[in-house]
Amino acid sequence: MDKLSDLKHLFVTVFLGNFALNLIPPAITDITVGALCPAQDECSLAIYLSGFQQAILGLGSMMMLPLLGHLSDVYGRKTLLTVPVVASIIPSVILAIGRSTNYFYAYYVVKTFTGMVSDNGIECLSIAYAAAKISEEKRVSAIGVVAGIGSAASLFGTMAARFLSTAHIFLVAAIFSMVATIYMRIFLKETSGRVNSDPLNQPILVDSGAECSQSESDSSKIAVSQSFKKVLPLKDIFCMLRSSGTLSLATVIAFLNGLGEGGQQTPFLYFLKARLQYNKDNFAVLMLIGYSAAAIGQLFLMPRLAPIIGEEAILSLALIAGFINMLIDSIAWAVWVPYVANLLPIIAFLIRPALQCIVSKQVGPNEQGISQGCIAGISSFGNILSPLIYTPLTDLFLSERAPFNYPGFNLFCVGLAWLIALMPSMMIHFGLRNSRLKIRDDGCSLDA
């Protein structure tokens, strides 16, 4: 399967799932503040509760995404993709019923658990599905299109949130999540079994309990039975990530990117609400601009630039753009300044797909799930630490206790994460691009 048109049902599933997820963020800040601190623009409780939830979501995602990815390599990507799509339905249903304080707390608890698989699980398993189905030569375009469709769905979801009433936002989100589940189960084809033809496609993680002489069906049975007995040990994950210099550097970049993305979420939104009095409509406009730029960059810019300069160079340029974006936002003096700065995601939003493409080329089709899950899990670990760092900074520099007059200092620190990540990305670009060719001869043993 080397035609992007063969992934059309995956594209529809990604669009519907991401549309539902991105209807909610423009409205959730106002709902949180309204439920916890009525008639106030600034609410420390809302900031800390949102930061705590973000940390728990990151911790859960760090553990769940590698497991989901590993199980998708064994049982099939469609089967495991059903889990995050279905999990996204429940929180939307709760706020569709009511948005009082009690309903908010119910949503808060349920979202904390379901978000561990739904928030990044759809993207992670969709990228693994596309990477396993498309050859390396066309993989950049496939991953770019999957990411671009996700951003386009985010764009249309945010646009719909701009015009829908708060009561209807969550009802529509629940309906689209249900439609995504039904569509995927009916039309999306399951991934085929393990591929053994290309020596470069042999797994880094090899099962020491399986005999080389066994038939493919026997090997599949052993893999399935052993996956019931245990989950993938951490030592084997570390072994895989250390098996290539490029994978090791990608791990560092994924962590720093998760740190930056986490700071760009809750702390950024509360900074805009307290500093520039942003409301649901302002947040929607801001996200519309950002997702429009992201969709254009991922759908059109990345597939054309990658063959010319390579995904490694794209990654470095995107990290620089992310830092500049946060630097401008940190000194925003008017409502329109973040709007202008949010045009930079046309390049900055290429960080994740570029990194995913680099990682996908370091492993064979049999390990796309576990590799993408590990990178997503490490990024989620950055999300765990992010609120612990940026939430106190946001609260401090938006209050009268600030040591110096720089309300956006927390956003400047967010940008520093991407600036630091530039160093390992340059090392990949100039030194370790073809390290995969050197690591196929020995794998990591999965002991029974």
C-alpha positions in Angstrom: 0.0 0.0 0.0 1.8 3.1 -1.3 -1.0 5.4 -2.3 -2.3 8.0 0.1 -5.8 7.4 -1.2 -5.6 3.9 0.4 -5.6 5.6 3.8 -8.8 7.6 3.1 -10.8 5.8 5.9 -8.0 6.5 8.3 -8.1 10.2 7.3 -11.9 10.4 7.9 -11.5 8.7 11.3 -8.7 11.1 12.3 -10.8 14.1 11.2 -13.9 13.1 13.1 -12.0 12.2 16.3 -9.9 15.4 16.3 -12.9 17.5 15.4 -14.7 16.3 18.5 -11.7 16.7 20.8 -11.0 20.3 19.6 -14.6 21.6 20.1 -14.0 21.7 23.8 -10.8 23.7 24.6 -12.1 27.1 23.6 -15.0 26.8 26.1 -13.4 24.8 28.9 -11.4 27.7 30.4 -14.6 29.8 30.9 -16.5 26.8 32.2 -13.7 26.0 34.7 -13.5 29.6 36.0 -17.3 29.9 36.1 -17.7 26.7 38.1 -14.9 27.4 40.6 -14.7 31.2 40.8 -18.0 32.8 39.6 -17.8 36.4 38.3 -14.0 36.5 38.4 -11.4 36.8 35.6 -8.5 35.4 37.6 -8.9 32.1 39.6 -5.8 30.5 41.2 -7.9 27.4 42.1 -8.7 26.9 38.4 -5.1 27.4 37.4 -3.8 24.8 39.9 -6.6 22.3 39.3 -6.0 22.5 35.5 -2.3 22.1 36.1 -2.8 19.1 38.4 -5.0 17.5 35.8 -2.5 18.1 33.1 0.2 16.5 35.2 -1.9 13.4 35.9 -2.8 13.1 32.2 0.8 13.3 31.3 1.7 10.6 33.8 -1.1 8.3 32.6 -0.2 8.9 28.9 3.4 8.2 29.6 2.4 4.7 30.9 -0.5 4.0 28.5 0.7 5.1 25.1 3.7 2.7 24.9 1.4 -0.1 26.0 -1.2 0.8 23.5 1.4 1.0 20.8 2.9 -2.3 21.7 -0.5 -4.0 21.8 -1.3 -2.5 18.4 1.8 -4.2 17.0 0.4 -7.5 18.2 -3.4 -7.2 17.9 -3.7 -4.7 15.1 -3.9 -0.9 15.0 -7.7 -0.7 14.3 -8.5 -2.7 17.4 -6.4 -0.5 19.6 -7.5 2.8 17.9 -11.0 2.0 19.0 -10.0 2.6 22.7 -9.0 6.3 22.5 -11.9 7.1 20.1 -14.5 5.6 22.5 -12.9 7.1 25.6 -13.4 10.6 24.2 -17.1 10.2 24.2 -17.8 10.1 28.0 -16.5 13.5 29.2 -18.4 15.3 26.4 -21.6 13.6 27.4 -21.2 14.8 31.0 -20.9 18.5 30.1 -23.6 18.1 27.5 -26.0 17.2 30.4 -24.9 20.1 32.7 -22.2 22.6 33.5 -22.8 23.3 37.2 -20.0 22.8 39.8 -21.0 19.2 40.4 -21.1 18.3 36.7 -17.7 20.1 36.3 -16.1 18.0 39.0 -17.6 14.8 37.4 -16.2 15.9 34.1 -12.8 16.7 35.7 -12.5 13.2 37.2 -13.6 11.3 34.1 -11.5 13.4 31.8 -8.5 12.9 34.0 -8.7 9.1 33.3 -10.0 9.0 29.7 -7.7 11.7 28.6 -4.7 9.4 29.3 -5.6 7.5 26.1 -7.8 9.8 24.1 -5.8 13.1 24.0 -2.7 11.7 22.2 -3.8 8.1 21.5 -5.7 8.9 18.3 -2.7 10.7 16.8 -0.1 8.1 18.0 -1.9 5.1 16.7 -2.9 6.8 13.4 0.7 7.7 12.7 1.7 4.1 13.5 -1.0 2.8 11.1 0.2 5.1 8.3 3.9 4.4 8.9 3.3 0.6 8.8 1.2 0.8 5.6 3.4 3.3 3.5 6.9 2.8 2.3 9.7 4.9 3.6 9.9 7.0 0.4 6.4 8.2 0.8 6.2 8.1 4.6 6.9 11.8 5.1 3.9 12.7 3.0 1.7 10.2 4.7 2.6 11.4 8.2 2.4 15.0 7.2 -1.1 14.4 5.7 -2.3 12.6 8.9 -1.0 15.4 11.1 -2.4 18.0 8.7 -5.9 16.4 8.7 -5.7 16.4 12.5 -4.9 20.1 12.4 -7.6 20.8 9.9 -10.1 19.0 12.2 -8.8 21.1 15.0 -9.4 24.2 12.8 -13.0 23.3 12.0 -13.7 22.2 15.5 -12.5 25.5 16.9 -14.4 27.4 14.2 -17.6 25.5 15.2 -16.9 26.3 18.8 -16.8 30.0 17.9 -20.4 29.8 16.6 -22.0 27.2 18.8 -23.5 27.9 22.1 -21.7 26.4 25.2 -24.6 24.0 25.7 -24.3 22.7 22.1 -20.5 22.4 22.0 -20.4 19.3 24.2 -23.4 17.7 22.6 -21.9 18.0 19.1 -18.5 16.8 20.4 -20.2 13.6 21.8 -22.1 13.0 18.6 -18.9 13.3 16.4 -17.0 11.0 18.7 -19.7 8.4 18.3 -19.8 8.8 14.5 -16.0 8.4 14.4 -16.2 5.1 16.4 -19.0 3.7 14.1 -17.3 4.8 10.9 -13.9 3.3 12.0 -15.4 0.0 13.0 -17.2 -0.4 9.7 -14.8 1.0 7.0 -11.2 1.0 8.4 -9.3 -2.1 7.5 -7.2 -3.9 10.1 -3.4 -3.9 9.7 -1.9 -7.1 8.4 0.4 -9.4 10.3 4.1 -9.0 10.9 6.4 -8.2 8.0 9.6 -10.3 7.7 10.9 -9.8 4.2 13.3 -6.9 4.6 16.3 -7.4 7.0 16.0 -3.7 7.9 12.4 -4.4 9.0 13.3 -7.0 11.6 12.3 -6.0 15.1 14.8 -4.4 17.5 12.9 -6.1 20.3 13.1 -9.8 19.6 11.2 -12.5 21.5 13.8 -15.0 22.9 11.0 -17.5 23.6 10.1 -17.9 19.9 11.9 -20.4 17.7 13.2 -19.1 14.4 12.1 -22.3 12.7 8.4 -21.8 13.6 5.9 -20.9 11.1 4.5 -17.4 10.9 1.2 -18.5 12.4 2.9 -20.2 15.3 5.0 -17.1 16.0 1.9 -15.0 16.0 0.2 -17.3 18.6 3.3 -17.1 20.8 3.3 -13.3 20.6 -0.3 -13.1 21.5 -0.1 -15.6 24.4 2.9 -13.9 25.9 1.4 -10.5 25.6 -1.4 -11.8 27.9 1.2 -12.8 30.5 3.1 -9.5 30.6 3.3 -6.0 29.4 6.4 -4.7 27.7 9.1 -4.2 30.4 10.6 -0.8 30.8 14.1 -2.3 30.3 13.1 -3.3 26.8 11.7 0.1 26.0 15.0 1.7 27.1 16.9 -0.9 25.1 15.1 0.0 21.9 15.5 3.8 22.5 19.2 3.3 23.1 19.7 1.0 20.1 20.2 4.1 17.8 21.8 7.4 18.4 19.0 9.0 16.4 16.4 7.4 18.7 18.2 8.6 21.8 18.3 12.2 20.5 14.7 12.0 19.4 13.9 10.9 23.0 15.4 14.1 24.3 13.7 16.3 21.8 10.3 14.6 22.5 10.7 15.3 26.2 11.6 19.0 25.6 8.8 19.4 23.1 6.4 17.9 25.6 7.6 20.4 28.2 7.0 23.3 25.7 3.6 22.0 24.5 2.5 21.6 28.1 3.4 25.2 28.9 1.6 26.4 25.8 -1.7 24.9 27.1 -3.1 25.8 30.5 -0.5 28.4 31.6 -0.8 30.2 28.2 -4.6 30.3 28.3 -4.7 31.7 31.8 -2.0 34.2 31.0 -4.2 35.5 28.1 -7.3 35.6 30.2 -5.7 37.5 33.1 -3.4 39.8 31.1 -5.5 40.5 28.0 -9.0 39.5 29.3 -9.5 36.8 26.6 -12.8 35.0 26.6 -14.2 32.0 24.7 -14.4 33.9 21.4 -10.9 35.3 21.7 -9.5 31.8 22.4 -11.5 30.4 19.4 -10.1 33.1 17.1 -6.5 32.4 18.4 -6.9 28.7 17.8 -8.4 29.2 14.4 -5.3 31.1 13.3 -2.9 28.6 14.8 -4.7 25.5 13.4 -5.1 27.1 10.0 -1.3 27.8 9.8 -0.6 24.3 11.2 -2.9 22.6 8.6 -1.3 24.5 5.8 2.2 23.7 7.0 1.5 20.0 7.6 -0.6 19.3 4.5 1.3 21.4 1.9 4.6 22.7 3.2 6.1 19.6 4.8 5.5 17.1 1.9 7.2 19.6 -0.4 10.1 20.7 1.8 11.1 17.2 3.2 12.4 15.8 -0.2 14.5 19.0 -0.6 15.9 19.7 2.9 15.0 16.6 4.8 12.8 16.2 7.9 15.8 16.8 10.2 16.2 20.3 8.9 12.4 20.9 9.1 12.6 19.8 12.8 15.3 22.4 13.5 13.5 25.2 11.8 10.2 24.3 13.6 12.0 24.5 17.0 13.3 27.9 16.2 9.8 29.1 15.1 8.3 27.7 18.4 10.8 29.8 20.5 10.1 33.0 18.5 6.3 32.4 18.9 6.5 32.2 22.7 9.0 35.2 22.8 6.5 37.4 21.0 3.5 36.1 23.1 5.5 36.8 26.3 5.6 40.6 25.6 2.1 40.8 24.1 0.8 44.3 24.9 -2.5 44.1 23.0 -5.2 41.6 22.1 -4.1 41.3 18.5 -0.4 40.5 19.2 -1.0 36.8 20.0 -3.1 36.6 16.8 -0.1 37.7 14.7 2.3 35.5 16.6 0.1 32.5 16.0 0.9 32.6 12.3 4.3 31.0 13.2 2.7 27.5 13.8 2.8 27.1 10.0 6.4 26.0 10.8 6.3 25.4 14.5 3.6 22.7 14.3 5.9 20.6 12.1 8.0 19.6 15.2 5.9 16.6 16.0 5.3 15.2 12.5 9.0 15.7 11.6 10.0 13.9 14.8 7.5 11.1 14.2 8.9 10.6 10.7 12.5 10.5 11.9 11.5 7.9 14.5 9.4 5.8 12.0 12.5 5.4 9.8 14.5 4.0 12.7 12.3 0.9 13.1 10.5 -1.6 10.8 6.7 -1.9 10.3 6.5 -4.4 13.1 7.5 -1.8 15.7 5.8 1.3 14.5 3.2 1.1 17.3 5.7 0.7 20.2 8.1 3.3 18.8 5.5 6.0 18.2 3.9 5.1 21.6 7.3 5.5 23.4 7.9 8.9 21.8 4.4 10.0 22.6 4.8 8.7 26.2 8.1 10.6 26.7 6.5 13.7 25.4 3.7 13.1 27.9 6.4 12.9 30.6 7.4 16.4 29.6 3.7 17.3 30.1 3.9 16.0 33.6 6.7 18.3 34.6 5.4 21.2 32.6 2.6 22.3 35.0 4.9 21.8 38.0 7.2 24.3 36.5 5.0 26.7 34.6 1.9 26.8 36.8 3.6 28.4 39.8 5.5 30.8 37.4 2.2 31.8 35.8 0.5 32.5 39.2 3.6 34.3 40.5 4.2 36.7 37.6 0.5 37.5 37.1 0.3 38.5 40.8 1.6 41.4 42.8 4.3 39.2 44.3 6.3 39.0 41.0 10.0 39.7 41.6 10.1 41.9 38.4 7.6 43.3 36.0 7.5 40.7 33.2 4.0 39.0 33.3 4.9 36.8 30.3 8.1 35.5 31.8 6.6 32.0 32.1 6.0 32.0 28.3 9.6 33.0 27.7 10.6 30.0 29.8 8.2 27.8 27.7 10.1 29.0 24.5 13.4 28.1 26.1 12.5 24.4 26.1 12.3 24.5 22.3 15.5 26.5 22.0 17.3 23.9 24.1 15.9 21.1 21.9 17.5 22.8 18.9 20.9 21.3 19.9 20.0 17.6 19.7 18.0 18.3 16.5 21.2 19.7 14.9 23.1 16.7 16.0 20.6 14.5 14.2 20.8 16.7 11.2 24.5 16.8 10.9 25.7 13.6 12.5 23.3 10.6 12.9 20.8 10.6 10.1 21.6 7.1 8.9 22.2 5.4 12.2 19.4 2.9 11.6 21.5 1.1 9.0 24.0 0.2 11.8 21.6 -1.2 14.4 19.7 -4.0 12.6 22.2 -6.8 13.4 21.3 -7.1 17.1 18.1 -6.6 18.9 16.9 -6.4 22.4 15.7 -9.7 23.9 12.2 -10.0 25.3 12.7 -12.7 27.9 9.7 -14.7 28.9 
